[in-house]
Amino acid sequence: MTDFPRIAVVGFAHSPNVPSTHGTTNGVEMLIPCFNRLYDDLRISRTDIDFWCSGSSDYLAGRAFSFISAIDAVGAVPPINESHVEMDAAWALYEAWVKIATGEVDLALAYGFGKSSAGDMDRTLALQTDPYTVAPLWPDAPSLAGLQARAGIDSGAWTETDMAQVAARTDGPTVDDLLSTDYVREPLRAHDIAPYADAAAAVVLAGEERARELVENPAWVTGWDHRIDTPNFGARDLTRSPSTKLAGDTAFGDRSRDVDVAEIHAPYTHQELIVRRELGLGSNTRINPSGGVMGGNALFSAGLQRIGYAAHAILGGDARTAVAHATSGPLLQQNMVLTLEGEN
């Protein structure tokens, strides 16, 4: 990372992660308040943004080129420099980072949106799986996750108690209370599964000089990588995540893993256990102080929110170092790791 100019996260905003909204599937109603908050917080205007990049899904929105209509939240005049990824918006933020790193722009905004309540998400997500051997079975996402959780329990990698401890950290009930509830997709109980949510989020990146102008304590990017594992479930050990480990090793480099805050994108409790293991986090690290995604899995913005919350901890003075993780695809197929640091 030392070969690149210093780039920092300087702003973060998101809409509430709620089970359902009355807005359209283009996300405009959710995005406009996010953008306005960032303009106010950073004392900038829309025209100060040099590059925009969005993350969303045409499958989720139920329309082709859904990101085009989302640009109504930005405004069409004057024309903007814009791009899009069909991924969680964490990957849109990576593209924005590349834009700044190459010297093309100095201030960029990445945003993501998704309206999960618009359809049957488990059926929609089944379309991500292998079209020949898996998709024809129409497996719902919790059932696939249940296979992964069972593999970990049977191998001794974790226990149902370990999974309940993850949920108890944010849900409130005790571990014993959680373990007394019925299974939803054995061995998963309701507390092991993050419910889908409607939401949008936006994050602003800036080059060094611009970042120092905008905020007192920028959240500097010190490492960033994303990797992918095979989509063939039978060809990998579902209790491990090699792509997370490789991305983490690259992002951390020779820096300590004992960061102050870690925001992990884990839609199931056992997946947090996998990611924590692969990242090798220190014992002093606070895991998901934001609550993570267990309160609401906002498809296509949940990963960006993890980066935003990790940066927010630094921007607000609650942490000096942080790591953020984002995932996309079934069973931790694609993983991104970003490390951040405040001023010394």
HELIX and SHEET records of a PDB file:
HELIX    1   1 VAL A   28  LEU A   42  1                                  15    
HELIX    2   2 ARG A   46  ASP A   48  5                                   3    
HELIX    3   3 ASP A   58  ALA A   61  1                                   4    
HELIX    4   4 SER A   66  ALA A   70  1                                   5    
HELIX    5   5 ILE A   71  ALA A   73  5                                   3    
HELIX    6   6 ALA A   89  ALA A  101  1                                  13    
HELIX    7   7 SER A  116  ALA A  118  5                                   3    
HELIX    8   8 MET A  121  LEU A  125  1                                   5    
HELIX    9   9 ALA A  126  GLN A  128  5                                   3    
HELIX   10  10 ALA A  135  LEU A  137  5                                   3    
HELIX   11  11 ALA A  141  SER A  155  1                                  15    
HELIX   12  12 GLU A  160  ASP A  171  1                                  12    
HELIX   13  13 VAL A  175  LEU A  179  1                                   5    
HELIX   14  14 ALA A  190  ASP A  192  5                                   3    
HELIX   15  15 GLU A  208  LEU A  214  1                                   7    
HELIX   16  16 PHE A  233  ALA A  235  5                                   3    
HELIX   17  17 PRO A  242  PHE A  252  1                                  11    
HELIX   18  18 THR A  269  LEU A  279  1                                  11    
HELIX   19  19 ALA A  302  LEU A  315  1                                  14    
SHEET    1   A10 GLU A  82  VAL A  85  0                                        
SHEET    2   A10 PHE A  51  GLY A  55  1                                        
SHEET    3   A10 LEU A 107  LYS A 115  1                                        
SHEET    4   A10 TYR A 196  GLY A 207 -1                                        
SHEET    5   A10 ILE A   7  HIS A  14 -1                                        
SHEET    6   A10 ALA A 219  ILE A 228 -1                                        
SHEET    7   A10 GLN A 334  GLU A 341 -1                                        
SHEET    8   A10 THR A 321  SER A 328 -1                                        
SHEET    9   A10 VAL A 261  GLU A 263  1                                        
SHEET   10   A10 ARG A 286  ILE A 287  1                                        
SHEET    1   B 5 GLU A  82  VAL A  85  0                                        
SHEET    2   B 5 PHE A  51  GLY A  55  1                                        
SHEET    3   B 5 LEU A 107  LYS A 115  1                                        
SHEET    4   B 5 TYR A 196  GLY A 207 -1                                        
SHEET    5   B 5 ASN A 297  ALA A 298  1                                        
SHEET    1   C 2 TYR A 183  ARG A 185  0                                        
SHEET    2   C 2 LEU A 188  ARG A 189 -1                                        
END                                                                             
